[in-house]
């Protein structure tokens, strides 16, 4: 149901399921990364979509990241373009206006893990393995790994994974906060859709405002963000969803969101 390179798209209710589909390891290509950025933009333009789930095709890999054969000849022009494509794709994914969930169903290595790091929530299956091994081959994570990972797990574990190339299993990932939940093998999609249905109960306009504030906390001082938070709260009173949400609560019924 798409013309997106190396990606499969399915829509279920208000949730878009994006499957990384470039077997055998679901690696990212130049065209695949461009398609991912375009796909997320298309979803942003669809007001009915409030959640996005990313998973890998098959039972072994979420994604192994970039295919290193692309860099075997040392072509700096190719390296520059791939770095740009990775950045554009995952920064666009991070800016998805709704809730994004990575259903990590296997190995998430290098750019594969960086893709998951660009999502709001990460669910890992018990057999999953995660790593940023780029320095092992003389490279470095160039798609947000050195920035997003320490924000999520702290500087110490980020250095273990980036500087030492340490691979973590699902249990360790949960313990250090790299993932929010671990589920049995084959159950990550089921759990991801359960979380997406939780997001369905939230006001879409509130989610957009809250996500912007939560992510803004990474780069702006608290004294700067707190006034913005209060202004965003007041701005929601211009939305239909705010009036509908309060009315539904007082009338003891489920709200009917319009994303407006």
Beta strands, then each sheet from edge to edge (+ up, - down):
strand 1: 7-12
strand 2: 15-20
strand 3: 51-56
strand 4: 61-63
strand 5: 99-104
strand 6: 107-109
strand 7: 121-125
strand 8: 129-131
strand 9: 168-169
strand 10: 181-183
sheet 1: 1+ 2- 3- 5- 7- 10-
sheet 2: 4+ 6+ 8+ 9-
end
